């Protein structure tokens, strides 16, 4: 087990998650586009960068909206709204990237993005499950008695 403070844990999570995401997304894009890894790696890395930046911007804006509206709890419906909003924004960024990189139409780019979305749904769940078993935060450890 690895024990990290909360900030180090979040940074480690993002870095390891995105490293594996780039490799796996490259392989998935290889299958979808019938291309070679060297031609799909740049778009997978760019998509990863877009996702990280969008995640930061979206969550910062979402949390600001929560503070302005005095939201104190995150209900299931709010979590669903949050997830759909994030994915909608990501789709708006990635479809044009796929259209340009692969010289495909909007429908093909949307199908590629949908494949990645489904893949990342499963990947995120499995990665987080494994990460939580391997890396603990100093704030989640039980208090010790002196």
C-alpha positions in Angstrom: 0.0 0.0 0.0 1.2 3.5 -0.9 0.2 6.4 1.5 0.2 9.9 0.1 -1.1 13.2 1.3 -4.3 14.3 -0.5 -2.7 16.6 -3.0 0.1 14.1 -3.9 -2.6 11.4 -4.2 -4.7 13.5 -6.7 -1.6 14.4 -8.8 -0.5 10.8 -8.8 -4.0 9.7 -9.8 -4.2 12.1 -12.7 -0.7 11.3 -14.0 -1.0 7.6 -13.9 -4.6 7.6 -15.1 -3.7 9.7 -18.1 -0.5 7.8 -18.9 -2.5 4.5 -19.2 -5.4 6.4 -20.9 -3.1 7.6 -23.7 -1.7 4.1 -24.3 -5.1 2.4 -24.2 -6.8 5.2 -26.2 -4.1 4.9 -28.8 -4.8 1.2 -29.2 -8.5 1.7 -29.3 -8.1 4.4 -32.0 -5.8 2.0 -33.9 -8.7 -0.5 -34.0 -11.3 2.1 -34.9 -9.4 3.9 -37.6 -7.4 0.9 -38.8 -4.3 3.1 -38.5 -0.9 2.7 -36.9 -0.1 3.6 -33.3 2.4 6.3 -34.4 -0.4 8.1 -36.2 -2.9 7.7 -33.4 -0.7 8.5 -30.4 -0.7 12.3 -31.1 -4.5 12.5 -31.2 -4.8 10.3 -28.1 -2.3 12.5 -26.2 -4.2 15.6 -27.4 -7.5 14.2 -26.4 -6.0 13.4 -23.0 -4.7 17.0 -22.6 -8.1 18.4 -23.7 -9.9 16.1 -21.1 -7.6 17.2 -18.3 -7.9 20.9 -19.1 -11.7 20.7 -19.6 -12.0 18.7 -16.4 -10.3 21.5 -14.5 -12.3 24.3 -16.1 -15.6 22.4 -15.9 -15.2 21.4 -12.2 -14.0 24.8 -11.2 -17.0 26.4 -12.8 -19.4 23.8 -11.5 -18.1 24.2 -7.9 -18.4 28.0 -8.3 -22.0 27.5 -9.4 -22.6 25.3 -6.4 -21.3 28.0 -4.0 -23.4 30.8 -5.7 -26.6 28.7 -5.4 -25.8 27.6 -1.9 -25.8 23.9 -2.8 -24.7 21.8 0.2 -25.4 18.3 -1.1 -24.8 16.5 -4.3 -27.9 14.5 -5.1 -28.0 11.7 -7.6 -29.7 14.0 -10.2 -27.0 16.7 -9.7 -24.3 14.1 -10.2 -26.0 12.9 -13.4 -26.3 16.5 -14.6 -22.6 17.0 -13.8 -21.5 13.9 -15.7 -23.6 14.7 -18.8 -22.4 18.3 -18.8 -18.8 17.2 -18.6 -19.2 14.7 -21.4 -21.2 17.1 -23.6 -18.3 19.6 -23.4 -15.7 17.0 -24.1 -17.7 15.9 -27.2 -17.8 19.5 -28.4 -14.0 19.6 -28.2 -13.1 16.2 -29.5 -15.4 15.8 -32.5 -13.8 18.6 -34.4 -10.3 17.2 -33.5 -11.3 13.8 -34.8 -12.8 15.3 -38.0 -9.7 17.2 -38.7 -7.1 14.5 -37.7 -8.8 11.6 -39.5 -10.5 13.6 -42.3 -13.9 12.1 -41.5 -17.4 13.5 -41.2 -19.2 14.5 -38.1 -21.0 11.2 -37.8 -17.9 9.1 -38.0 -16.1 11.4 -35.5 -19.1 11.1 -33.2 -19.0 7.3 -33.4 -15.3 7.4 -32.5 -16.0 9.7 -29.6 -18.8 7.4 -28.4 -16.5 4.4 -28.5 -14.0 6.3 -26.4 -16.7 7.5 -24.0 -17.9 3.9 -23.4 -14.3 2.7 -23.1 -13.5 5.5 -20.5 -16.6 4.7 -18.5 -15.3 1.1 -17.9 -11.7 2.2 -17.6 -12.4 4.9 -15.1 -14.4 2.5 -12.9 -11.7 -0.2 -13.0 -8.7 2.2 -12.6 -10.3 4.0 -9.7 -11.2 0.7 -8.0 -7.6 -0.5 -8.3 -6.0 2.9 -7.4 -8.1 3.1 -4.2 -6.8 -0.3 -3.2 -3.2 0.5 -3.8 -2.9 4.2 -2.9 -4.4 5.6 0.4 -4.7 9.2 1.5 -3.3 10.3 4.8 -6.8 11.7 5.5 -8.5 8.3 5.1 -6.2 6.4 7.5 -7.6 5.5 10.9 -6.4 7.6 13.8 -3.9 6.0 16.0 -4.0 6.2 19.8 -1.0 7.3 21.7 
